[in-house]
């Protein structure tokens, strides 16, 4: 909570100070217009942090119950990719969701939280002309969803910290901030679904995050 309170205080205090400084001052209002992109980034970061904090607190209070049902995974990934495409386009990054129509047994709300986090994280560590690919495949009695990017990659130390549920964060390719909560939440949620979240990465070449969900003999 110390980490989270600090990360919430900094952008909110900065925004408040900006707004106070330009009040009733036409010249400063012109300056504020130039700062709007920065304000937008701060608000996006803060909103994402609140969303992750809410999801995390529910997990800790055990309010999140898993409810599996047939989910059109291709439709869901397309919907999430479309919602994040403007954010990717700002960085010149292309998102490709190449998955044939497939139904799997899963908790739709959990998958939406996890995939949104994984794709957002991929955008954070990519740069102009990089790409993000979302794919899926059957492997015996499990379905694997992969989010692969051609971005900056992760160190072995970072991967080990995430896999051990330690808080880890680093700035994105354009100094985007994070708290390290997102991947911890994703890992926890997938494990509650009796699945597995794995990370493969090479520095400077990109990262693949794989979600493996057991299907109990279901094969579409």
Backbone as numpy.savetxt, mean C-alpha at the origin, in Angstrom:
# Nx Ny Nz CAx CAy CAz Cx Cy Cz
2.60 3.90 19.28 1.78 5.11 19.28 2.63 6.37 19.28
3.84 6.28 19.85 4.77 7.40 19.80 5.16 7.72 18.36
5.47 6.64 17.59 5.82 6.81 16.17 4.66 7.43 15.42
3.46 6.88 15.65 2.29 7.34 14.90 1.94 8.78 15.25
1.98 9.13 16.54 1.60 10.49 16.93 2.56 11.52 16.33
3.84 11.15 16.27 4.82 12.07 15.66 4.54 12.23 14.18
4.24 11.12 13.49 4.01 11.17 12.05 2.70 11.88 11.71
1.76 11.90 12.63 0.53 12.65 12.41 0.73 14.14 12.71
1.50 14.42 13.77 1.68 15.80 14.20 2.42 16.64 13.16
3.45 16.06 12.56 4.30 16.85 11.64 3.52 17.40 10.45
2.80 16.55 9.66 2.07 17.13 8.52 0.93 18.04 8.93
0.22 17.70 10.00 -0.92 18.53 10.41 -0.46 19.90 10.91
0.64 19.92 11.67 1.19 21.19 12.15 1.68 22.03 10.99
2.33 21.38 10.03 2.83 22.10 8.85 1.72 22.73 8.05
0.64 21.98 7.84 -0.50 22.51 7.09 -1.14 23.67 7.85
-1.30 23.53 9.16 -1.89 24.59 9.97 -1.06 25.87 9.89
0.26 25.73 9.98 1.13 26.91 9.92 1.05 27.59 8.56
0.98 26.80 7.49 0.85 27.37 6.14 -0.42 28.18 6.02
-1.54 27.60 6.49 -2.82 28.27 6.36 -2.88 29.54 7.23
-2.30 29.49 8.43 -2.28 30.66 9.30 -1.45 31.79 8.70
-0.35 31.42 8.03 0.56 32.45 7.53 0.00 33.20 6.32
-0.94 32.59 5.59 -1.46 33.25 4.38 -2.81 33.91 4.60
-3.35 33.81 5.78 -4.68 34.36 6.04 -4.73 35.85 5.75
-5.69 36.24 4.89 -5.93 37.66 4.57 -4.69 38.35 3.97
-3.88 37.63 3.28 -2.69 38.22 2.65 -2.65 37.74 1.19
-3.01 38.67 0.26 -3.11 38.29 -1.15 -1.80 37.77 -1.72
-0.68 38.40 -1.32 0.62 37.95 -1.84 0.93 36.55 -1.37
0.63 36.28 -0.10 0.90 34.94 0.44 -0.06 33.91 -0.12
-1.27 34.38 -0.51 -2.21 33.45 -1.12 -1.66 32.93 -2.44
-0.95 33.78 -3.16 -0.32 33.35 -4.42 0.74 32.30 -4.14
1.45 32.50 -3.04 2.46 31.52 -2.64 1.81 30.19 -2.28
0.67 30.28 -1.61 -0.04 29.07 -1.21 -0.44 28.25 -2.43
-0.85 28.93 -3.50 -1.23 28.20 -4.71 -0.08 27.34 -5.22
1.12 27.86 -5.07 2.29 27.09 -5.50 2.55 25.90 -4.59
2.07 26.02 -3.35 2.31 24.95 -2.38 1.22 23.88 -2.38
0.18 24.10 -3.20 -0.95 23.15 -3.21 -0.51 21.72 -3.50
0.39 21.47 -4.48 0.82 20.07 -4.68 1.44 19.45 -3.44
2.24 20.25 -2.70 2.86 19.74 -1.48 1.79 19.47 -0.42
0.81 20.38 -0.31 -0.28 20.19 0.65 -1.06 18.92 0.32
-1.29 18.70 -0.98 -2.02 17.51 -1.42 -1.28 16.24 -1.00
0.04 16.23 -1.18 0.84 15.07 -0.78 0.76 14.84 0.73
0.83 15.94 1.50 0.76 15.81 2.96 -0.60 15.25 3.39
-1.67 15.72 2.76 -3.00 15.24 3.12 -3.19 13.78 2.71
-2.65 13.40 1.55 -2.73 12.02 1.10 -2.00 11.10 2.09
-0.80 11.53 2.49 -0.02 10.74 3.45 -0.78 10.60 4.77
-1.33 11.71 5.26 -2.03 11.69 6.54 -3.28 10.82 6.46
-4.00 10.92 5.35 -5.20 10.10 5.16 -4.85 8.62 5.14
-3.77 8.26 4.42 -3.34 6.86 4.37 -2.94 6.37 5.76
-2.29 7.25 6.52 -1.86 6.88 7.86 -3.07 6.61 8.75
-4.08 7.48 8.69 -5.29 7.28 9.48 -5.97 5.96 9.10
-6.02 5.67 7.80 -6.66 4.45 7.34 -5.92 3.21 7.88
-4.59 3.25 7.79 -3.80 2.13 8.31 -3.92 2.01 9.82
-3.96 3.15 10.50 -4.10 3.14 11.96 -5.43 2.52 12.37
-6.49 2.86 11.64 -7.80 2.29 11.94 -7.79 0.78 11.74
-7.22 0.33 10.61 -7.15 -1.11 10.35 -6.32 -1.82 11.41
-5.20 -1.21 11.78 -4.30 -1.82 12.77 -4.98 -1.91 14.13
-5.66 -0.83 14.55 -6.32 -0.84 15.86 -7.42 -1.90 15.91
-8.12 -2.09 14.79 -9.15 -3.14 14.75 -8.52 -4.52 14.94
-7.36 -4.70 14.31 -6.66 -5.98 14.47 -6.29 -6.22 15.92
-5.76 -5.17 16.56 -5.32 -5.32 17.95 -6.50 -5.58 18.88
-7.65 -5.02 18.54 -8.84 -5.22 19.37 -9.63 -6.47 18.95
-9.07 -7.17 17.93 -9.67 -8.41 17.43 -11.09 -8.20 16.94
-11.34 -7.00 16.36 -12.68 -6.75 15.81 -12.79 -7.27 14.38
-11.66 -7.53 13.76 -11.68 -7.96 12.37 -11.85 -9.47 12.30
-13.00 -9.93 11.83 -13.22 -11.36 11.66 -13.13 -11.69 10.18
-12.61 -12.87 9.87 -12.42 -13.28 8.49 -13.68 -13.96 7.98
-14.19 -13.51 6.84 -15.40 -14.07 6.26 -15.13 -14.39 4.79
-14.83 -15.65 4.50 -14.52 -16.04 3.12 -15.78 -16.21 2.28
-15.68 -15.81 1.03 -16.77 -15.94 0.07 -16.15 -15.91 -1.32
-16.88 -16.30 -2.36 -16.32 -16.23 -3.71 -16.05 -14.77 -4.10
-14.82 -14.52 -4.53 -14.41 -13.17 -4.92 -13.85 -13.21 -6.34
-14.35 -12.33 -7.20 -13.80 -12.19 -8.54 -12.50 -11.40 -8.41
-11.38 -12.10 -8.31 -10.12 -11.45 -8.01 -9.65 -10.55 -9.15
-9.95 -10.91 -10.39 -9.54 -10.06 -11.52 -10.30 -8.73 -11.49
-11.59 -8.79 -11.15 -12.40 -7.57 -11.06 -11.93 -6.69 -9.91
-11.60 -7.32 -8.77 -11.15 -6.56 -7.60 -9.81 -5.88 -7.86
-8.86 -6.59 -8.43 -7.54 -6.00 -8.69 -7.64 -4.87 -9.71
-8.51 -5.05 -10.71 -8.70 -3.99 -11.71 -9.26 -2.73 -11.06
-10.24 -2.91 -10.17 -10.86 -1.77 -9.49 -9.83 -1.01 -8.64
-9.00 -1.75 -7.89 -7.99 -1.11 -7.04 -6.93 -0.42 -7.90
-6.49 -1.10 -8.97 -5.49 -0.52 -9.86 -6.00 0.78 -10.48
-7.26 0.80 -10.88 -7.83 2.01 -11.49 -7.87 3.16 -10.49
-8.20 2.86 -9.23 -8.28 3.91 -8.21 -6.90 4.51 -7.90
-5.83 3.72 -8.09 -4.48 4.18 -7.78 -3.72 4.66 -9.02
-4.33 4.50 -10.19 -3.65 4.89 -11.43 -3.28 6.37 -11.49
-4.16 7.29 -11.03 -3.76 8.71 -11.04 -2.51 8.98 -10.21
-2.42 8.33 -9.06 -1.25 8.48 -8.19 0.01 7.98 -8.90
-0.11 6.85 -9.60 1.04 6.31 -10.35 1.40 7.21 -11.52
0.39 7.74 -12.19 0.63 8.60 -13.36 1.41 9.86 -13.00
1.20 10.36 -11.79 1.93 11.54 -11.33 3.44 11.29 -11.34
3.83 10.02 -11.15 5.25 9.66 -11.14 5.71 9.07 -12.47
4.78 8.96 -13.43 5.13 8.38 -14.72 5.28 6.87 -14.65
4.53 6.24 -13.74 4.60 4.79 -13.53 3.34 4.14 -14.12
3.53 3.01 -14.80 2.42 2.29 -15.43 2.01 1.11 -14.57
0.70 0.93 -14.34 0.19 -0.24 -13.62 -0.50 -1.16 -14.62
-0.09 -2.43 -14.65 -0.71 -3.43 -15.51 -1.35 -4.51 -14.65
-2.65 -4.69 -14.81 -3.36 -5.75 -14.09 -3.74 -6.82 -15.10
-2.91 -7.85 -15.20 -3.09 -8.88 -16.22 -3.52 -10.19 -15.56
-4.83 -10.28 -15.29 -5.35 -11.46 -14.61 -6.67 -11.86 -15.26
-6.77 -13.10 -15.70 -8.01 -13.56 -16.32 -9.09 -13.68 -15.24
-10.36 -13.68 -15.67 -11.46 -13.74 -14.71 -11.38 -15.01 -13.89
-11.21 -14.85 -12.59 -11.02 -15.98 -11.68 -11.73 -15.71 -10.37
-12.42 -16.71 -9.86 -13.05 -16.61 -8.55 -12.25 -17.42 -7.54
-11.98 -16.81 -6.39 -11.29 -17.52 -5.32 -12.08 -17.34 -4.03
-11.83 -18.21 -3.06 -12.44 -18.06 -1.73 -11.55 -17.14 -0.90
-12.10 -16.01 -0.51 -11.30 -15.04 0.25 -12.22 -14.03 0.92
-11.66 -13.28 1.85 -12.38 -12.16 2.46 -12.11 -10.93 1.59
-13.14 -10.44 0.94 -12.99 -9.35 -0.02 -12.43 -8.09 0.63
-12.91 -7.76 1.84 -12.44 -6.56 2.53 -10.96 -6.66 2.87
-10.54 -7.85 3.33 -9.13 -8.06 3.65 -8.27 -7.89 2.40
-8.70 -8.54 1.30 -7.92 -8.44 0.06 -7.81 -7.01 -0.43
-8.90 -6.24 -0.29 -8.86 -4.85 -0.74 -7.86 -4.04 0.08
-7.85 -4.22 1.41 -6.90 -3.52 2.26 -5.47 -3.89 1.88
-5.22 -5.20 1.72 -3.86 -5.68 1.45 -3.38 -5.23 0.08
-4.20 -5.44 -0.96 -3.76 -5.07 -2.31 -3.57 -3.57 -2.46
-4.44 -2.79 -1.84 -4.29 -1.33 -1.92 -2.96 -0.90 -1.28
-2.62 -1.53 -0.15 -1.35 -1.22 0.51 -0.16 -1.64 -0.34
-0.22 -2.85 -0.90 0.92 -3.36 -1.67 1.16 -2.55 -2.94
0.08 -2.19 -3.63 0.24 -1.41 -4.86 0.70 0.01 -4.53
0.14 0.60 -3.48 0.58 1.94 -3.06 2.05 1.93 -2.69
2.48 0.87 -2.02 3.87 0.74 -1.62 4.77 0.62 -2.85
4.30 -0.13 -3.84 5.07 -0.27 -5.08 5.22 1.08 -5.79
4.16 1.87 -5.80 4.23 3.20 -6.42 5.26 4.06 -5.70
5.27 3.95 -4.38 6.20 4.75 -3.57 7.65 4.52 -3.96
8.00 3.28 -4.32 9.40 2.96 -4.60 9.70 2.79 -6.09
8.85 3.38 -6.93 9.12 3.39 -8.36 9.34 4.81 -8.84
9.86 4.90 -10.06 10.16 6.21 -10.64 9.68 6.22 -12.09
9.79 7.36 -12.74 9.35 7.51 -14.13 9.88 6.38 -15.01
8.98 5.82 -15.82 9.26 4.71 -16.75 9.35 3.35 -16.06
9.15 3.30 -14.74 9.03 2.01 -14.07 7.61 1.48 -14.28
7.41 0.21 -13.93 6.08 -0.39 -14.09 5.74 -1.28 -12.91
4.44 -1.50 -12.74 3.93 -2.38 -11.69 3.00 -3.38 -12.36
3.22 -4.67 -12.10 2.38 -5.72 -12.69 1.68 -6.50 -11.59
0.38 -6.74 -11.79 -0.40 -7.54 -10.85 -0.83 -8.81 -11.58
-0.49 -9.95 -11.03 -0.81 -11.22 -11.69 -1.27 -12.24 -10.66
-1.86 -13.33 -11.15 -2.33 -14.38 -10.26 -2.20 -15.74 -10.92
-2.01 -16.78 -10.10 -1.89 -18.13 -10.64 -2.28 -19.16 -9.59
-2.80 -20.29 -10.08 -3.11 -21.41 -9.20 -1.86 -22.24 -8.97
-1.67 -22.66 -7.72 -0.56 -23.54 -7.37 -1.12 -24.61 -6.44
-1.43 -25.78 -7.00 -2.07 -26.85 -6.25 -3.34 -26.32 -5.59
-3.45 -26.38 -4.26 -4.67 -25.95 -3.58 -4.54 -24.54 -3.00
-3.84 -23.69 -3.71 -3.68 -22.29 -3.26 -3.68 -21.38 -4.48
-4.03 -20.12 -4.23 -3.98 -19.11 -5.29 -2.98 -18.05 -4.87
-2.07 -17.70 -5.78 -1.03 -16.72 -5.48 -1.26 -15.44 -6.28
-1.26 -14.32 -5.57 -1.37 -13.00 -6.21 -0.01 -12.32 -6.05
0.53 -11.81 -7.17 1.83 -11.16 -7.13 1.73 -9.69 -7.55
2.39 -8.84 -6.78 2.52 -7.43 -7.15 4.01 -7.20 -7.38
4.39 -7.01 -8.63 5.80 -6.90 -9.02 6.09 -5.51 -9.57
7.15 -4.88 -9.07 7.53 -3.57 -9.60 8.99 -3.59 -10.07
9.33 -2.60 -10.88 10.70 -2.48 -11.39 11.42 -1.32 -10.71
11.05 -1.07 -9.45 11.57 0.09 -8.73 12.91 -0.11 -8.06
13.09 0.60 -6.94 14.41 0.68 -6.29 14.78 -0.57 -5.50
13.81 -1.44 -5.21 14.12 -2.67 -4.49 14.31 -2.46 -3.00
14.50 -3.56 -2.27 14.65 -3.51 -0.81 15.90 -4.26 -0.40
16.48 -3.81 0.71 17.66 -4.48 1.24 17.23 -5.74 1.99
18.16 -6.66 2.20 17.87 -7.88 2.96 17.49 -7.53 4.40
18.12 -6.49 4.94 17.81 -6.04 6.31 16.36 -5.60 6.41
15.90 -4.83 5.40 14.51 -4.34 5.40 13.53 -5.51 5.33
13.82 -6.47 4.47 12.93 -7.64 4.33 12.86 -8.41 5.64
14.00 -8.61 6.28 14.03 -9.34 7.55 13.22 -8.64 8.63
13.30 -7.30 8.67 12.53 -6.54 9.67 11.04 -6.69 9.44
10.62 -6.61 8.18 9.19 -6.74 7.87 8.70 -8.14 8.22
9.49 -9.17 7.86 9.08 -10.55 8.13 9.03 -10.85 9.61
9.79 -10.10 10.42 9.78 -10.32 11.86 8.81 -9.38 12.58
7.95 -8.69 11.79 6.93 -7.77 12.34 7.53 -6.57 13.05
8.74 -6.16 12.66 9.34 -4.95 13.22 8.94 -3.76 12.36
8.77 -2.60 13.01 8.46 -1.39 12.25 9.65 -1.03 11.38
9.39 -0.83 10.09 10.46 -0.40 9.19 9.87 0.51 8.13
10.52 1.61 7.91 10.09 2.52 6.85 11.29 3.23 6.27
11.18 3.58 5.01 12.22 4.37 4.35 11.54 5.27 3.34
12.15 6.42 3.01 11.52 7.33 2.06 11.43 6.74 0.67
10.38 7.13 -0.07 10.22 6.66 -1.44 11.18 7.35 -2.39
11.02 7.08 -3.67 11.93 7.64 -4.67 11.80 9.16 -4.78
10.71 9.70 -4.29 10.55 11.16 -4.25 10.33 11.63 -2.82
10.98 10.94 -1.91 10.95 11.26 -0.48 9.57 11.12 0.14
8.71 10.26 -0.45 7.43 10.00 0.18 7.66 9.34 1.54
6.83 9.73 2.50 7.01 9.23 3.85 6.13 8.01 4.13
6.48 7.30 5.19 5.68 6.16 5.62 5.95 5.86 7.08
5.12 4.98 7.66 5.30 4.63 9.07 5.75 3.19 9.26
5.64 2.37 8.22 5.96 0.96 8.37 4.77 0.13 8.82
3.62 0.79 9.03 2.42 0.07 9.48 1.80 -0.78 8.38
1.84 -0.27 7.15 1.11 -0.91 6.05 1.43 -2.38 5.85
2.73 -2.70 5.72 3.11 -4.09 5.46 2.88 -4.99 6.68
3.00 -4.42 7.88 2.71 -5.21 9.09 1.23 -5.60 9.11
0.37 -4.66 8.76 -1.07 -4.93 8.69 -1.35 -6.00 7.64
-0.72 -5.85 6.46 -0.93 -6.81 5.36 -0.53 -8.21 5.79
0.63 -8.32 6.39 1.14 -9.62 6.83 0.21 -10.24 7.87
-0.24 -9.44 8.82 -1.13 -9.92 9.87 -2.46 -10.41 9.28
-3.05 -9.61 8.38 -4.33 -9.97 7.79 -4.23 -11.26 6.97
-3.18 -11.40 6.18 -3.04 -12.59 5.35 -2.83 -13.83 6.23
-2.09 -13.68 7.31 -1.88 -14.81 8.22 -3.18 -15.20 8.91
-4.07 -14.22 9.17 -5.38 -14.53 9.75 -6.24 -15.33 8.77
-5.92 -15.18 7.48 -6.62 -15.96 6.44 -5.91 -17.28 6.19
-4.95 -17.63 7.07 -4.15 -18.85 6.95 -3.29 -18.85 5.69
-2.97 -17.65 5.22 -2.13 -17.52 4.05 -0.73 -17.05 4.41
-0.01 -16.62 3.40 1.37 -16.21 3.59 1.69 -15.02 2.68
2.44 -14.07 3.22 2.92 -12.92 2.43 4.44 -13.00 2.37
4.98 -13.13 1.17 6.44 -13.23 1.02 6.97 -12.09 0.16
8.26 -11.80 0.34 8.90 -10.69 -0.36 10.17 -11.18 -1.04
10.30 -10.88 -2.32 11.54 -11.12 -3.05 11.97 -9.78 -3.64
13.21 -9.41 -3.44 13.64 -8.10 -3.92 15.14 -8.07 -4.20
15.51 -7.26 -5.19 16.91 -7.02 -5.52 17.12 -5.52 -5.61
18.08 -5.00 -4.88 18.36 -3.57 -4.88 18.58 -3.07 -6.30
17.83 -2.03 -6.67 17.97 -1.42 -7.99 17.23 -2.13 -9.10
16.59 -3.27 -8.78 15.91 -4.02 -9.84 14.43 -4.25 -9.58
13.99 -4.01 -8.35 12.56 -4.14 -8.08 12.22 -5.16 -7.03
10.90 -5.30 -6.80 10.38 -6.13 -5.70 9.14 -6.88 -6.16
9.00 -8.10 -5.67 7.78 -8.87 -5.87 7.22 -9.26 -4.51
5.98 -8.88 -4.25 5.28 -9.29 -3.03 4.22 -10.31 -3.43
4.26 -11.48 -2.80 3.36 -12.58 -3.16 2.42 -12.91 -2.01
1.13 -12.95 -2.33 0.11 -13.37 -1.37 -0.32 -14.79 -1.75
-0.14 -15.74 -0.86 -0.56 -17.11 -1.11 -1.75 -17.42 -0.20
-2.90 -17.73 -0.83 -4.12 -18.00 -0.08 -4.59 -19.44 -0.31
-4.70 -20.25 0.75 -5.18 -21.63 0.58 -6.62 -21.63 0.10
-6.94 -22.60 -0.76 -8.29 -22.65 -1.35 -9.05 -23.92 -1.03
-8.49 -24.80 -0.21 -9.21 -26.00 0.26 -9.83 -26.80 -0.86
-9.03 -27.05 -1.89 -9.48 -27.91 -2.98 -10.26 -27.20 -4.07
-10.56 -25.90 -3.89 -11.28 -25.16 -4.92 -10.30 -24.79 -6.02
-10.68 -25.04 -7.25 -9.82 -24.67 -8.38 -10.70 -24.19 -9.52
-10.50 -22.91 -9.88 -11.31 -22.34 -10.96 -10.45 -22.24 -12.21
